[in-house]
Structure formats: C-alpha cells, structure tokens
C-alpha cells in the first residue's frame, strides 16, 4: 500500500504523512529532506548552487541514511533545495531510492512535490494538500520560532511564494496534482482535523 502526499511548501503534508504512517504502521519518507540534504552538502562545500554537474554528483553520492540533521529543516536549506531540485539529473539520481522505499511492506507514505505524478504514479491513494499562502507562512513562522530561528513573517511569506512559483513553473516534475489526486485544502483545518479528513479519504479509497 502506497500513500502519496504532494503539496506546496508548509502545507502540512509532512505532519500529515507522519501521522498517517504511524496510524497504519507504515514507513514514512519526507522526500524534501533528500533535496535539502543535497543542498546541505553543496553549501557545506561552498559549491555554487548553479553548478548542475556538481549537484548531480552530490545527489549520486548522497548518504540517504543521514536525514536527521536538524539543520536540514532550516529556511536557508529549503530555499537552496528548491534551486537544485529543478535539475533533472538530480531528480533522476534520487528516484531509485524513493521507489525502493515506497515498495517496502506493509506500506509506505511518501510526501513531496512529484510523488503522485512521477515517483509513484501507481500509488493506492494520492492526496494533494494545499492551503492559502498566508496560512502556510503563519504555520512555518510558528515552526521556525519554536526552533529558535528569528525570521519576520513577511520574509517567510515571500520565501513561500517564491518557492511555490519556482516549484510550479519548472520544466522538471513541476508541482501539480496528479489527475487522480484528491485535493485537500487545510486553510481552515488544524492538524487534527486535517488528519481526520485524510484518514476518511484513505479509508474510502482502500
Ligand atoms: O518539502 P520541502 O519544503 O522540504 O522541500 C524543499 C524543496 O525540495 C521544495 O521547495 C522543492 O523544490 C523540492 N522538492 C522537490 N520534490 C520533492 C520534494 C521536494 O522538488 N518530491
């Protein structure tokens, strides 16, 4: 059983993916962490993010067992990840690992931008989680504050809008709902209500 969750930055898909995976006893992969991990290596080695070949090499050699570094979740890493994720060879290099992960029994939940469209087009359930950009910025602001990052709300909102724009308009795996995805707008739902709504959708589908 594969549950694919896609959606824009800070839409709550990570939280939802984690809760669904715990509920069903499935493994969970936040695929954004893979792109963030490539970005981290690039930044640590002071490699220009515009260097596509270097990004490809980093992706090919990525240590996928090392996705727990709290630095990966920082705002700077999200922005850098959004740049290198536009390079098709980087995406190709990360594909096999994601598909292997998805195939593990008894099931897996993967969240990202292209899970329902590219990584797992045959997923049993495809959810596309969205919310108004102001609401997503508010949630991300709270999350970053909790982590001790001091960033003003307007900066986060701008960052989210820029990333949405880049993720939706790139030629490689642009962010868009799969034709058979169910769209869940969480603008007016808290995490519990979003989880309940998603659970109902998964049960109805499986
Ligand atoms: O979801 P998260 O904010 O961690 O993702 C960081 C960036 O990685 C996104 O802005 C997007 O450009 C990229 N990404 C992607 N495909 C995925 C997951 C993330 O292109 N499946």
Boltz pocket constraint, residues with backbone or C-beta under 6 A from the ligand:
constraints:
  - pocket:
      binder: B
      contacts: [[A, 7], [A, 9], [A, 10], [A, 31], [A, 32], [A, 33], [A, 35], [A, 36], [A, 77], [A, 78], [A, 81], [A, 82], [A, 83], [A, 85], [A, 86], [A, 111], [A, 112], [A, 113], [A, 114], [A, 115], [A, 163], [A, 167], [A, 173]]
      max_distance: 6.0
